[in-house]
Amino acid sequence: MKPENFLKSILIILTMGVLFSCENSLEKVMQISSSDTLALLTADSIDFFRSDSGRLQMELKAPLMRKFGGKNPYTDFPKGFYVVFYDTSGQLVSRISANYGINLENENRLEARNNVIIYNFKTKEQLNTESLVWDKRKKEIFSHAFVKITTPDKVIFGDSIWANESFSKRKIYGVRATIEVEEDSTSDY
């Protein structure tokens, strides 16, 4: 056998070996490419506005948004999000931000994680926690993580919280401390 034919035979055998060793089962390929694992929509640097009858209701900003389909569709914000809500007169009502968020469409629920901050412009209250769930069906907000609530006159620390979505009714569980904040009574002469 000529040396060049021998080399060609070895190359053909090696190529066939590589091709057959890279075989994936059809089930694995379908699992990887199923509609609930690949984003239907991906958007960078979004600034989304929702209005009703020409009145601004909310504004959502996020560096990355991904929308997934399948049996349990959801939208996630893997690099964080910032949402501002407005009342019917266009005044700021509240804002929420977090380093991660996921909106579970079938469950009608939003989950926020990592540096979650909610601020109410009318009451000047702020909630800080690491995990928060907004159940839109029940119109409730809750967290099973440590919470800090700052009001104009005190700071409250607790183990968890439940509140209605307007935050007008709330219950803090495992209150660890309530610190009264006094106004600075010094005056300039």
N, C-alpha and C positions, 0 to 999 in steps of 0.2 A: 504494500500500500504506500502510495506517495505521501510524504510528510504533510503536504497541504490538504489532502483528502482526510488524513488523520485528524488534523486540527479542526477541519469543518465538522467532522463527526462529533468531536468532543464539544464544540460550540453548540451544535444542535441538541445534544443530550443535556447539557447544562441549561440551555434556554427552556427546554421542555420541563426539566425538573423545577425550575423557578416558576414557570407558569402554573404547574399543577400544585405546587406547594403554597401558592397564594390564594387558593380557592376558599371562598367564604360560603357558608350555607345561605340559601335563599332566605331562610327565616331571619338570620342575623342582618342581612342587607335590608330587608323590609322593616325590621325593628328600628334600625338606625335611621332610615329615611321615612318613617311614619310621620303623619301630619302633626302629631302632638309633640314631636321632638324638634322639628324644624320650624323656625319662626315664619309665619305667613307674611309678616310685615316687620321691618326694622327701620327705625328713624333716628337720626342723630340731631342733637341740638334742637329739640322741639320747643315750641312756644304755642300752646293750644289755648284758644279762648272759647268759652261756651256762653251763649247769650239766649235770652228768651224775649221775644217781642222788642228786639233792639236794645235790651238792657243786659249789660255784662253780669254774668252770674259767677264765673270762676275763670282763673287762668292757671294753666299747668305748664311748668318748665321742667325739662329733664335733658341731661346730656345724651341719654340713650333710652329708647323705648322699643320693646319687642312684643309683638302680638302673636300668640300661639293658638292653634285651633284644636281639633280633636274632640273627644268626648267631654273633656273638662277644659274648655277654653279659658285662657288667662292672658293678661298683659302684665309684663314686669318692667321694672326700672332698675336694672342692675347697678347703675352708677348714681342712683339717688334721684330725688324729685323735690319739687317745691310747688305747692298749690296755694293760691289765694282765693278766698271766697268774698263775694260782695252782696250787700243787701239790695232791695228793690230801688233804693235811691242812689245806688252806685257807691256807697260808702264801704270801706273795708270792714269785714266782719271778723275773719280769722284767717290764719295761715297754718299750714302743716308742711314740714320738711323732714326728710330722712335720707340716710345713705343707701337704702334699698326699699323697694316697694313692689307689691304684687297685688293685682286686682283679679280676684277669682270670680268670673262672670256667673257661673251656675250657682254659686253660693251667695252671690250679691254681697261680697265681702272684700274689704281692702285690708291688707296687712302691711305694716311698716316696721322696719328693723334698723337698728344701729343709728344712734344719735337722733332719735325721734323728738321733734320739737313742735308743739302746738301753741299758738299764741292767739288770744282773743283780744281784739282791738278795743272792744267796748268795755270789757271788765278789766283790761290790762293784766290778765292772768296768763301765766305760761306753764305748760306741762312739759317736763323732760323725762324721757324713759328710753329704754333700749328696744322695746317691743310693744307694739300697739295693734289692736284689731278694731276695725269699724264695721259692725254688722249693720248693713244698710236696711235689711228687712226689719229688724227689731229696733232700728234707730238707736243703737247703743254703741258705746266705745268702751273697750276694756283693755287692761294690761295685767299680766301676771308677773311682770318684772318690777323692779324697784322704780319708784316714781318720786319726782320732786315737783311740787307745785309752788310757784312764786306768785303771790298776789301783791297789791300795793302795800299791804300792812303786815304780811307774814310769809314765811316759807314753811311748807309742810313736806315731810319726808315719810314715805310709806312703802309697804311691800307690794301693793297692787292697787288697782283702781277700777271702778265701774262708773260710768256716767251716761246720761242721755246724750244724743248727738249735739244738742245745743250747749251742753256742758252746764246747764242751769241746775241740774240735779246730779250729785255725784256722791260716791262713797269711797273713802280711802281705807284700805284694809291694812292692818299691822302698822299703824302710825308709829313711827320711830321718834319723831321730834316735830314740834311746832315752834318756830322761832318768830317772835314778834319783831317787826321792823319799826323802829321809831324814826320819826322825821327828825332831821337835824335841826335843833332848835337854836343853833348859833346864828347870830345875825351880824351883818356887817355894820360897823360904826362909821 
